[in-house]
Amino acid sequence: MIDNARKKYIFEEMPVLKSIFRCAIPSICSQIILVIYNLADTFFIGLAAKDPFYTSQGLSNALIGGVSICMPIFMLISAIANLFGVGGASLIARSLGKGDTERAKRASRFAFYGALISFFIYCLLMLALIYPLTNFLSGNDGAVAQYARIYILITVVAFGIPTGLATLFSHLFRAEGLALQASIGIMIGGLLNVALDPLFMFVFFDIKDAALAAALATGVSNVCGLLFFIVYRLKNKQSLLSFKFSKSMCHDGIPSEVLIVGLPACLMTFCENVSYLLLDSIIANVSTEVAVNQAALAGVGAAKKINMFAHSVARGMTQGVLPLIGYNKTAGKRIRMKKIVDYSMLITLGFAIVCLILNTTLAEPLSMIFLNESDAIYYSKEYLIVFAIGAPFSAIAYSIISFFQAVGHGKRSLLLALLRKGIVDIPLMFILVNSINYVIGIGAVWATPIADIVCCLVALILFWAYLKKHAQVDK
């Protein structure tokens, strides 16, 4: 438990690098665990796909592809959590920087109830749209769509609310300086998922129900993560986070401040996953041969998940330092704020460069860990090399987008979020899909790193402009 004096020391006085590591390492670890459990899902699904039940019927790639195309639908829950979580965390941190604890409490209440209602609506929407959506994503491949429907019904419709609330609480806990506790809750869900996947798939359920078993393992794990947050908050009497319903949470401009700052984070995740949805749909329709499309879908699904590791440190670092930046900006400590941004960006960029090297040089052996058919491995290798190129540029863009969120510049972060995913890459997918033909669908995949490069350049221009404008204040 961290008392208020300790929080003040961490945010204002602790050496900058130590403060960054104190707040960011837990969130980085939690992001890495999330990637590991996503990879574990793919790994164990890949093991199940080797069973004679699937291989004898030619369903191995259909199973892998069906579960893989669900990732964007599942991750849209995080987009909603980011809307209220990042926006709420920024306002809470800035309120604490001013010493306004009452406003911080009301911000946490609005974030909680706004997210809860939004999760409920999203789950109902996915239930209503599940058939046309899975048909669209699978290219009307009945086998792929069937596995996708099973996975979405469990992970999103049945367990979407607890999954989303766990992510929301992790954001709000960090705003109070409880970075370790925030990350423990996420890591509980991730590590438990890794443990439950093989138990559910190979022990508790029949192998033919692998998609159902994997989905249940994910849902149960996220419920356990949420229970940790609830129990910790009930025991922590010093916490300023409040989830008591009150009309005052909608007063004093709180809703607009939360939503304006949280919208870029929401749209960045939303557009990223809509982009992946469209990419899956394009890949699923690039060939007239069903077997080719299934192999390509399995390949792009594995490549996306392997490439997630490159973004894990960027996401964790930006989430961890966001309260630090917002607090110090509001408290008038701009020199300290600038150092936090610089150091965290350099650390994130360095890790992204390492991932770029590993993913391009080891693309084939990495793909072979999760896939067993040669065609799917080939597609995964080629797609992964292209995805990996954008990692360093994406790391810089993440850092600057988070900076503008932390200091309350919602419009700039919104512009950058839409540039990274939506404005540039989606049109490029359709323009490039047939222009580069050495691998089917590779043109559409190239849209991702191109968009990352464009967003990075614009982000740097806006960041330098901000620093120049405030240079006199810092002197």
SEDO-53310 format. One record per residue: residue in one letter; x, y, z of N, C-alpha, C, O, CB in turn. Coordinates in steps of 0.2 Angstrom, whole numbers, plus 5000, padded with zeros to 4 digits. Glycine has a CB too. Layout:
N
aXYZXYZXYZXYZXYZ/...
// end
This chain:
475
m500449945000500050005000500450065000500950075004499550005006/i500350114996500750174995500350234998499750244996500950194988/d500650265003500350325006500450385002500850384997500550335013/n500050445003500150504999500850534999501050554994499650555001/a501150525004501850555005502350515000502750544997502150555012/r502250455000502650414996502450424988502950424984502550334997/k501850434987501650444980501950514978502250514972500850454979/k501950564982502250624980502950624979503250654974502050674986/y503350584983504050574982504150544975504650564972504350534988/i503750484973503850454967503750504961504150504956503450394967/f503250544962503050584956503450644955503650664950502350604957/e503750674961504050734961504850734962505150774959503750784966/e505050694967505750694969506150634967506750644967505650704976/m505950584966506350524965506750534959506450564954505950454964/p507350514958507750524952507350494946507050444946508450484952/v507450534940506950524935506950454932506450424931507150574929/l507550424931507650354928507350304933506950264931508350334927/k507450314940507150274945506450274945506050224946507450284951/s506150344944505450354944505150314938504550284939505250424944/i505450324932505150294926505150214927504650184926505650304920/f505650184930505650114930505150094936504850044935506450094932/r505150134941504650114947503950114944503550074946504750174952/c503750164939503050164937502950114931502450094930502850234935/a503550114926503450084920503550004920503249974916503850114915/i504049984924504249914923503649864925503549814921504849894928/p503249884930502649834931502149834925501949784923502249854937/s502049894922501649894916501949864910501549834906501349964915/i502549874909502949834904502849764905502749724900503649854903/c502949734911502949664912502249644911502149584908503149654920/s501749674913501049654912500949654904500549604902500549704915/q501149704900501049694893501449634890501149604885501349764890/i502049624892502349564890502049504891501949454887503049564893/i501749494897501349444899500749434895500549374893501149444907/l500449494893499849484888500049464882499649424879499549554888/v500649484879500849454873500949384873500849344869501449494871/i501349364879501449294880500849244880500849194877501849284887/y500349274883499749234884499349234877499049184875499249254889/n499449284873499149284866499549234862499249194858499149354863/l500249234863500649184859500449114861500449064857501349204860/a500349104868500249034871499549014868499548954866500149044878/d499049054867498449034864498549004857498348954855497949094863/t498949044853499149024846499548964846499448914842499549084843/f500048954851500448894852500048834853500048784850500948904857/f499548834858499148774860498648764855498448704854498848794867/i498348814852497948804846498248764840498048724837497548864844/g498948784839499348754834499448684836499448644831499948794833/l499548664842499648594844499048554843499048504841499848594852/a498448584845497848554844497648544837497448484835497248594847/a497848584832497748584825498148524822498048504816497948644822/k498648494826499048444823498748374824498948324822499748444826/d498148374829497848314830497548284824497248324819497248324835/p497448224823497148184817496448214816496248214810497148114818/f496048234821495448254820495448314815494948314811495048274827/y495848354816495948414811496348404805496048424799496248474815/t496848364805497248354799496948304794497048314788497948324801/s496548264797496248214792495648244788495548224783495948154796/q495448304791494848334787495148404784494748444781494348354792/g495748414785496048474782495848534785495748594782495848484774/l495748534792495448584796495948624800495848664804494848564800/s496648604800497148634804497148704803497148744808497848604802/n497248734797497248804796496648844797496648894799497548814789/a496048804796495448834798495348854805495148904807494848784796/l495548804810495548814817496048874819495748914822495748754821/i496648874816497148924818496848994815496849044819497748914815/g496648994809496349054806495749084810495649144810496249044799/g495249034811494649054815494749084821494449134823494248994816/v495249064825495449094832495749154831495649204834495849044836/s496249164826496649224824496249284822496349334824497149204819/i495749264818495349324816494849354821494649414820494849304810/c494849324827494449344833494849404837494549444840494249294837/m495549404836495949444840495649524839495649554845496649444838/p495549554833495349614833494649634837494549684840495249644826/i494149584836493549584840493649594847493349624851493049534838/f494049544850494249544857494549604859494449624865494649474858/m495049634855495449684857495049754857495249804860496049694853/l494449754854494049814854493849824861493649884862493449804849/i493749774865493649784872494149834875493949874879493549714876/s494749824873495349864876495249934873495449984877495949834874/a494949944867494850014865494350054869494450114871494550014858/i493850014872493350044876493650064883493550114886492750004877/a494050014885494350024892494850084891494950114896494749964894/n495250094886495650144885495350214885495550264887496050134878/l494750214882494350274882494250304889494350364890493650264878/f493950264893493850284900494450274904494550314909493250244903/g494850224903495450214907496050264906496250294911495750144906/v496250274900496750324899496550394900496850434904496950324892/g495850414898495650484900495550494907495650544910494950484896/g495250444911495150444918495850454921495850494926494750384920/a496350414919496950414923497350474922497650504927497450354920/s497250504916497550574915497250624919497650664922497550594907/l496550624920496250674924496350664931496450714935495450674922/i496450604933496550584940497250614942497350644947496450514942/a497750594938498450614939498550694939498850724943498950584934/r498150724934498250804934497850834940498050884943497950824928/s497350804942496950824948497350814955497450864959496250794949/l497750764955498150754961498750794961498950814966498450674961/g498950814955499550864954499350934957499750974959499750874947/k498650944956498451014959498151004966498051054970497851034955/g498250944969497950934976497250924976496950924982498250984980/d496850914971496150914971495950844971495750814966495850954964/t495950814977495750744978495050724976494850674974495950714985/e494550774977493850764976493750754969493350714967493450824979/r494050794965493950794958494250724955493950694950494250854954/a494750704958495050634956494550584957494450534953495750624960/k494250584963493750534965493150534960492950484958493450544972/r492950594958492350594953492550574946492150544943492050664953/a493150584945493450564938493450484938493250454933494150584937/s493650454943493650384944492950354943492850294940493950354950/r492450384946491750364946491450364939491150314937491350404951/f491650424936491350424929491650374924491350344920491450494926/a492350364925492650314921492350244922492350204917493450314923/f492250224928491950164929491350154926491150104923491950144937/y490850194928490150184925490050194918489750164914489650234929/g490450244915490450254908490750184904490450164899490950314906/a491250154907491550094904491050034905490950004900492250084907/l490750034911490349974912489749974907489549924904490049974919/i489450034906488850034901489050024894488749984890488550104902/s489650044892489950034886490149964884489949944879490550084884/f490449934889490549864888489949824887489949774883490949834894/f489449834891488749804890488449804883488249764880488249824896/i488449864881488249884874488649844869488349814864488249954872/y489249844869489749814865489649734864489549704859490449824866/c489549704870489449634870488749614867488749564863489349614878/l488249654868487549644865487649654857487349614853487049694867/l488049704855488149714848488449654845488249634839488549784847/m488949634848489349574845488949514844488949474840489949564849/l488449504849487949444849487549454843487349404840487549444856/a487349514842486849524836487149524830486849504825486549594837/l487849534829488149544823488649484821488949474816488549604822/i488649434826489149374826489149344819489649324817489049334831/y488549324816488549284810488749324804489249304800487849264809/p488549384802488749424797489549444798489949444793488349484795/l489749454804490449474805490949424804491449434801490449504812/t490749364806491249304805491249284798491749264796491049244810/n490649284795490649274788491149324784491449304779489949274785/f491049384785491449434782492249424783492649424779491249504784/l492449414789493149404791493449344788494049344787493149404799/s493049294788493249224785493249224778493449174775492849174788/g492949274774492849264767492349214765492349184760493549244764/n491849204770491349164769491549084769491249044766490949174763/d492149074772492349004773491948974780492149004785493149004774/g491548934778491148904784491548874790491348884795490648854781/a492048844788492448814794492748864798492748854804492948764791/v493148914795493448964799492949004803493049024808493849014794/a492349024800491849064803491549024809491449054814491249074798/q491448954808491248924814491648924820491448934826491148844812/y492348914819492748924825492848994828492849004834493448894823/a492749044823492749114826492149124830492149164835492749154819/r491549104828490949114832490949084839490749124843490349084828/i491249024839491348994846491749044850491549054856491648924845/y492349064848492849104852492549164854492649194859493449114848/i492149204849491849264850491349264856491249304860491649304844/l490949214855490349204860490549194867490249224871489949144858/i491149164868491349154875491849214877491649244882491849094875/t492349234873492749284876492449354876492649394880493449284871/v492049364871491749434870491049444873490949484878491749454863/v490649404871489949404873489849384880489549424884489449364869/a490149324882490049304889490549334894490349354900490149224889/f491149344892491649374897491949444895492449464898492249324897/g491649474891491849544889491849594894492349634895491449564883/i491349594898491249644904491849634909492249684910490649644907/p491949574912492549574917493149584913493649614917492449504920/t493249564907493949574904494049644903494549674904493949544897/g493549684901493649754900493749794907494149844907493049784897/l493349774912493449804918494149794921494449844925492949784923/a494449734920495149724923495649774919496049794923495349654921/t495549784913495949834909495849904912496349944913495849824902/l495249924913495049984916495349994922495750054923494349994916/f495349954927495649954934496349964933496650004937495449894938/s496649934929497449934928497650014927498150034929497649894923/h497250044922497350114921497250154927497650204928496950134915/l496750144930496550194936497050184942497150224945495850184938/f497250124943497750104948498350144947498650174952497850034949/r498650144941499250174939499150254940499650284942499450164932/a498650284939498550354940498650374948498850424949497850374938/e498550324952498650334959499350314962499550324967498150294963/g499750294957500450274959500450204960501050174963500650314964/l499950164959499950094961500150054955499750004953499250074964/a500650064952500850034946500949954947500849914942501550064943/l501349934952501449864953500749824954500649774951501849854960/q500349854958499649824959499249814952498949764951499249854964/a499349874948498949874942499249814937498849784934499049944938/s499849804938500149754933500049684936500049644932500949774932/i500049674942499949614945499249584943499149524941499949614953/g498749634943498049604941498049584934497749534932497549664942/i498449624929498449604922498849534922498649494918498749654918/m499449534925499849474925499549414927499649354925500449484929/i499049414933498749364935498249334929498249274928498249384941/g497949374926497549354920497949314915497749264912497149404917/g498549344913498949324908499249254910499249204906499449364906/l499549254916499949194918499449134919499549074917500349204924/l498849154922498349094923498049074916497949014915497749124927/n498049114911497849094904498349044901498148994898497749154900/v498949054902499449014900499448944903499548894900500149044901/a499248944909499148884913498548844911498548784911499248894921/l497948884910497348844909497248824902496848774901496748894911/d497548854897497548834890497648764889497148724886498048874886/p498248734891498348664890497848614894497648564892499048644891/l497648644900497248604904496548594901496248544901497148634911/f496248654899495648654896495648614889495148584888495348724895/m496148624885496148604878496248524878495948494874496648634874/f496748504882496948434882496748384887496848324887497648434881/v496448414893496248374898495448384900495148324900496648394905/f495248444901494548444903494048444897493448424898494448514906/f494248454891493848454885494048404880494648394879493748524882/d493648384875493848344870494248394865494048454864493248314866/i494748364861495148404857494748434851494948484849495648354853/k494148404849493748434844493448504846493148544842493248384842/d493448514853493148574856493748624858493648664863492748564862/a494348624854494848664856494748734856494948774860495448654851/a494348764851494148834851493748854857493948904860493748854845/l493248814859492848824865493348824871493248864876492348774866/a493748774872494148774878494648824878494748854884494648704877/a494948854873495448904873495048974875495349014879495748914866/a494448974873494049034874493849034882493949094885493449044870/l493648984884493448974891494048994896494049024901493148914893/a494648964894495248984898495449054898495649084903495848944895/t495349094892495449164892494949194897495149244901495349184885/g494249184896493749214900493849204908493849254911493049184898/v493949144910494049124917494649164920494649184925494149054918/s495249164916495849204918495749274919495949304924496349194913/n495349304915495249374915494749394921494849444924494849404909/v494249344923493849354929494249354935494149394940493349304929/c494749314935495249304941495649374942495749394947495649244940/g495849404936496249464936495749514939496049554943496449484930/l495149524937494649574940494549564947494549614951494049564936/l494549504949494449484957494949514961494849544966494349414958/f495649514958496149534962496049614963496149644968496849524958/f495849644957495749724958495249734963495349784967495649754951/i494749704963494149714967494349704975494249744979493549674966/v494649654976494849634983495449684985495349704991495149564983/y495849704981496349754983496049814985496249854990496949754978/r495649844980495349904982494949904988494949954992494849924976/l494549854990494149844996494649855002494349875007493749784996/k495249825001495649825007496049885008496249905013496149765007/n496149925002496549985002496150045004495850075000496949994995/k496150055011495650115013495950185011495550235011495650105021/q496650185009496850255008496750275000496950324998497650255009/s496550224996496450234989495950294988495450294992496250174986/l496150334983495650394982495150374976494650404975496050454979/l495250314973494750284968494150274971494050234976495050224965/s493550294968492950284971492450264965492450284960492650354974/f492050214967491650184962490850184964490450154962491750114960/k490750234969490050244971489750294966489950344964490150284978/f489150274964488750304959488550374962488250374968488150274957/s488650434959488450494961488350544955488750534950488950524966/k487850584955487750634949488350684948488450704943487050664950/s488650694954489250744953489750724949490150764946489550754960/m489850654947490350634942490250654935490650654931490350554942/c489650684934489450704927489550784927489350814922488850684925/h489750814932489750894933490450914932490950874932489450914940/d490550984932491251014932491650994926492250994927491550994938/g491350974920491750964914492050894915492550884910492251014913/i491950854920492350784920492150744914492650714911492050754927/p491550734912491450684906491850704900492150664897490750684905/s491850774898492150794892492950794893493250774888492050874891/e493250804899493950794900494150724899494650714896494150824907/v493750674902493950604902493950584894494350554892493550564906/l493350604891493250574884493750604879493950574875492550584882/i493850674880494250704875495050674875495350664870494350784876/v495250664881495950644882495950564880496450544878496250654889/g495450524882495450454881495250434874495450384872494950424886/l494950484870494750464864495250444859495250394855494350524861/p495850484859496450454855496650384857496750344852496950504855/a496650374863496950304865496450254863496550194860497050304873/c495750274863495250224861495250214853495250154851494550254863/l495350274850495350264843495950234840495950194835495250334840/m496550244843497150214841497050134842497250094837497750234846/t496750104847496650034848496050014843496149964840496450014855/f495550054843494950044838495150034831495049984828494450094839/c495550084829495750094822496250034820496250004815495950154820/e496650024825497149974824496849904823497049864818497649964830/n496249894827495949824826495449824820495349774817495549804832/v495149884818494749884812495249874806495049834801494449954812/s495849904807496349894801496449814801496549794795496949934803/y496549784806496749714806496149674804496249624800496949684813/l495549694805494949664803494949664795494749614792494349694806/l495049724793495049734785495649694782495549664777495049804783/l496149694785496749654783496549574782496749544777497349664787/d496249554788496049484788495549464782495549414779495749464795/s495049514781494549504776494949504769494749464765494049564776/i495449554768495749554762496149484760496149454755496249614761/i496549464766496949404765496449344764496649294760497349394771/a495849344767495349284766495049284759494749234757494849294771/n495149334755494849334748495349344743495149364737494349394748/v496049344744496549354739496549304734496849314728497249364742/s496349244735496449184731495749154730495249154734496949134733/t495649114724495049084723495049014726494548974726494949074715/e495648994729495748924732495648934739496048974742496448894730/v495248894742495048894749495648874753495848914758494448844751/a496048824751496648804755497148864756497448864761496948744752/v497248894750497748954750497549004755497949034759497848984743/n496849024755496649074759496649054766496849094771495949094757/q496548994768496648974775497348974777497448994783496348904775/a497848954773498548954775498749024776499149044780498948924769/a498549074771498749144772498449174778498749214782498449184766/l497749154780497449184786497849154792497949194797496749164786/a498049094792498449064798499049104798499349124804498548994797/g499349114793500049144793500049224795500449244799500349144786/v499549254793499449324795499249334802499549374806498949364790/g498849284805498749284812499349274816499349304821498149234813/a499749224814500349214818500849274818501149284823500649144816/a500849294812501349354811501149414815501549444818501449374804/k500549434815500249484820500449474827500649524830499549494818/k500349414829500449404836501149404838501349424844500149334838/i501549374834502249374835502549454835502949464840502649334830/n502249494831502449564830502249604836502449654838502249594824/m501749574840501449614846501949624851501949674855500849574849/f502449574851502949584856503349644855503649674860503449524856/a503449664849503849724848503549794851503849844852503949734840/h502849784851502449844854502349844861502049884864501749844850/s502549784864502349774871502649824876502349854880502549704874/v503349834875503649884879503449954878503349994882504449884878/a503249974871503050034870502350054873502250104876502950044862/r501950004873501250014877501350014884501050054887500849954875/g501749974887501949964894502250034896502050064902502349914896/m502750054893503150114895502650174895502650214899503750124890/t502250184889501850244889501250244894501150294897501550244882/q501050184895500450174901500750194908500450224912500150104901/g501450174909501750184915501950254917501850274922502350134916/v502150284911502350354913501850404912501950464913502950374908/l501250394909500750444908500550474914500550544914500150404905/p500450444920500250484926500850524928500750584931500150434931/l501450504927502050544929502150604925502250664928502750504928/i501950604918502050664914501450714916501550774917501950644907/g500850684916500250724918500350764925500150824925499650684918/y500550724930500650754936501150814936501050864939500850704941/n501750794933502350844933502150904929502350964930502950814931/k501750894924501550954919501151004923501251064923501150934913/t500650974927500151014931500451044937500351104939499550964933/a500951004940501351034946501851084944502151114948501650984949/g501951104937502351154935503151134934503551174933502351214939/k503251064935503951034934504051014927504050954926504050974939/r504151064923504151044916504851014914504850974909504051114912/i505351034917506051004915506050934917506250894913506651044919/r505750914923505750844925505250814920505450754918505450844932/m504750844918504250814913504650794907504550744904503650854912/k505050844904505350834898505850774898505950734894505750894896/k506250764904506650714905506350644905506550594902507050724912/i505750644908505350584908505150564901505250504899504750594912/v504950604897504750594890505450564886505350514883504450654887/d505950604887506550584883506850514885506950474880507150644884/y506950504891507150444893506750384891506950334889507350444901/s506050394893505650334891505550324884505550264882504950354894/m505650374879505650364872506250324870506150284866505550434869/l506850344873507450314871507450234872507650194868508050344874/i507150224878507150154880506650114876506850054874506950154888/t506150144874505650114870505950104863505850044860504950154870/l506250154860506550144854507050094853507050054849506850214851/g507450084858508050034859507749964858507949924855508450044865/f507249954862506949884862506549874856506649814853506349884868/a506249924852505949914846506449894841506349854836505549974844/i507049924841507549904836507849834837507949804832508149954837/v507849814843508049744844507549694842507749644838508149734852/c506949714843506349674840506349664832506249614829505649694843/l506549724829506549724822507049684819506949644815506749804820/i507649684823508249634820508049564821508149524817508849654824/l507749544827507549474829506949454824507049394821507349464836/n506449494823505949474819506049464812505749424808505349524820/t506549504809506749494802507249444801507149404796507049564800/t507649434806508149374805507949304807508149254804508849394809/l507449304811507249244814506449234812506149194815507249234821/a506249264806505549254805505249184804504749174806505449304798/e505649144800505449074799505449034805504949004806505849044793/p505949034809505948984815505449014820505148974823506648984818/l505349074820504749104825504149074822503649054826504849174825/s503949084816503349054813503248984814502648964815503349074806/m503748944814503748874814503548854821503348794822504348844813/i503648894826503448884833502648874834502348834838503648934838/f502248914830501548914830501148884825500548874825501348984831/l501548864819501148844813501548774811502148764813501148894807/n501148734808501448664806501448654799501748604797501148614810/e501048684795501048674788501448724784501448784786500248684785/s501848704779502348734776502048804772502448854773502648694770/d501448794769501248854766501048914771501248974770500548844762/a500748894777500648944782501248974785501249034786500148914788/i501748934786502448954789502749004784502949054786502848894790/y502648994777502949034772502649104772502949154772502849004765/y501949104773501549164773501749204779501849264779500849154772/s501749174785501949204791502549234791502649294793501849154797/k503049204788503749234788503749294784504049344786504249174785/e503449294778503449354773503049414777503349464776503149334767/y502549394780502149454783502449474789502449544790501449424785/l502849434793503149464799503749504797503849554801503449404803/i504049494792504649534790504449604789504749654790505049504784/v503849614785503549674783503249714789503449774790503049664778/f502849674794502649704800503149734804503149784807502249654804/a503749694804504249714809504649784807504849814812504849664809/i504649804801504949864799504649924802505049974804504849874791/g504049924804503649984807503849994814503650044817502949974806/a504149944818504149944825504550004828504250034832504549884827/p505150024826505450084828505050144827505050184832506150094825/f504750154822504350214820503750214825503550264827504150214813/s503450154826502850154830503050164837502650194841502550084829/a503650144839503850164846503850234848503650254853504450124848/i504150274843504150344844503450374844503350414848504650374838/a503050354839502350374839501950364845501650414847502050344833/y502050304848501650284854501850334859501450364863501850214856/s502550354860502750394865502550464865502350494870503550394865/i502450494859502250554858501450564859501250614862502450584851/i501150514856500450514857500250514865499750544867500050444854/s500550464868500450464876500650524879500250544884500850404879/f501150564877501350624880500750674879500650714884501950654876/f500550684873499950734872499350714876498950754878499750734864/q499250644877498650624881498750644888498350674892498550544881/a499450634891499550654898499550724899499250744905500250634899/v499650774894499650844896498950874894498850934894500250874892/g498550834892497850854890497750884883497250914882497650904895/h498250874879498150894872497750834867498150804863498850914869/g497150834869496750774865496750784858496750724855496150774868/k496750844855496650844848497250824844497250784839496550914846/r497850834847498450814844498550744844498750704839499150854847/s498450714850498550644850497950604846498150554844498450624858/l497450634845496850604841497150604834497050554830496250644842/l497350664832497650664825498150614823498150574818497950734823/l498650604828499150554827498850484827499150444824499650564833/a498450474832498150404832497750384826497850324824497650404838/l497450434823497050414817497550414811497450374806496550474815/l498150444811498650444806498950374806499050344801499150494807/r499050354812499450284813498950224811499250184807499650274820/k498350234812497850174810497250204808496850234812497750124816/g497050204802496450224799496550274793496350254787496050264804/i496850334794496850374788497350354783497150364777497050444791/v497850324785498450314780498350234778498350224772499150324783/d498350194783498450124781497850084778497950044773498650084787/i497250104780496650074777496650084769496550044766496050094781/p496650154767496650164760497250124756497150104751496650234758/l497850124760498350094756498250024755498549994751499050104761/m497949984760497849914759497449904753497649854749497349894765/f496949934751496649924745496949944739496949914733495949964745/i497449994740497850024734498349974732498549964727498150094735/l498749944738499349904737499149834736499649794735499749924742/v498549814738498449734738498649694732498949644733497749724740/n498549724726498749694720499349724717499449704711498149694716/s499649764720500249804716500849764718501349774714500249874719/i500949724723501549694725501349614725500949594730501849714732/n501549584720501249514719501749454721501549394719501049504712/y502349464724502749414725502549364731502749304731503449434727/v502049384735501749344740501049374740500849434740502049344747/i500549324740499849354740499649394746499849374752499349294740/g499349454745499149494751499749534754499549574758498849454756/i500349524751500849564754500849644753501049674758501549534751/g500549664748500449734747500049764752500149814755500149744740/a499449734754499049754760499449754766499349804770498449714761/v499849714767500249704774500749764774500949794779500649644774/w501049784768501549844768501149914770501549954772501749854761/a500549914770500149974772500349994780500350044782499449974771/t500449934784500549944791501249984792501250034796500649884794/p501849964790502450004791502450074788502750114791503049964789/i502150074782502150144779501750194783501950254784501750144772/a501150174786500750214790501150234797501150284799500150184792/d501550184799501950194805502450254804502550294808502250134808/i502750244798503250294796502950364796503250414798503650274790/v502450374792502050434791501850464798501950524799501450424787/c501550424802501350444809501950474813501950524817500950394813/c502550434813503150454817503350524815503550564819503650404816/l503350534808503650594806503250654808503450704810503750594798/v502550644807502050704810502150714817502050764820501350684807/a502150654821502250654828502850694830502750744835502250584831/l503450684827504050724829503950794828504150834831504650694825/i503650814822503550884820503050914826503250974828503150894813/l502550884828502050914833502450914840502350964843501450874833/f502850864841503150864848503650924848503750964853503550804849/w504050934843504550984843504251054843504451104846505050984836/a503651064839503251124840503051144847503051194849502651124835/y502851084850502651094857503151124862503151164866502251034860/l503751084861504351104865504551174864504751214868504951054864/k504551194857504751264855504351314858504551364861504851274848/k503651304858503151344861503251354868503151414871502451324859/h503451304872503551304879504251314882504351314888503251244882/a504651334877505351334879505451394884505851384889505851344873/q505151444883505251504888504951484895505251514900504851564885/v504451444895504251424902504751384905504751394912503551394901/d505151344902505551294905506251334907506551304911505751244900/k506351394905506951424907506951454914507451484916507151484902/
// end
